[in-house]
């Protein structure tokens, strides 16, 4: 039985380093996300047994289906990473990152650098498809490195037998600030027969609906638009343009509780960055941020969160 039903729009949380950890994924999954994906994991780190990477690989109990995203450019290392993941239960798919624009990743010819070598991209995608014992093999891409050639990229991936594609509608050189080319995503959807998930600057219920209609994509993938706004998945799942503040408060508190459960007391310190975005635009936010920045007691912080977001 297929765990991802593409007969309805899929609402997926995009991998986002430093944010989409297990607690965040667990919360968005509970409140509406259909699909969650691990933070990007180095294939080298997987093969050589990095403890930090092992921790990042963990999934929440409610993450079903759960996709693990790997990055790399060496065919042998990619194959060995997939073989390692084959031995890990609870993983439903392996995704190849071919979109990360970060210089540290690109300099290793991984991430969006793979868009400069479509033969290698095809080879790596095929290795994952042929080696993996998981239900899904996927690739997350951008629409080019410097120039745009979205259909060529998508065709190379489709020809490797990949099950679906997630498309960020910018080139690598476009970073995160250039205008998203939703027409390019629509071109990919028209050109390939496998499902396409649209990604890039989807930060509201209304924008998600517009992107689905404009691109005819099989779903949307939301990353930065979900930070400080994870209830966007609740809105999409329940078809609600507006959301009650009590739902927001419940989500924030559950996110905090999950952070403490996963990271221990250190989770309170990590959670400060989320509280900065959650409190944006609310009266008294500046004073609230200053207060929580000084706190280390997890119970006191939870009580302050509970009272502030009433």
KABELRA-V435079 format. One record per helix or strand of 2 or more residues. SS is the DSSP state (hx for helix, st for strand). FROM is the first residue (numbers start at 1). TO is the last residue. If there is no record, write none. Layout:
((SS;FROM;TO) (SS;FROM;TO))
This chain:
((st;10;13) (hx;22;30) (st;35;37) (st;41;42) (hx;43;47) (hx;51;57) (st;66;71) (hx;75;86) (st;93;98) (hx;103;106) (hx;111;116) (hx;118;131) (st;136;142) (hx;150;158) (st;164;168) (hx;182;191) (st;195;199) (hx;205;215) (st;219;222) (hx;224;226) (hx;232;238) (hx;245;263) (hx;266;278) (hx;285;294) (hx;298;308))
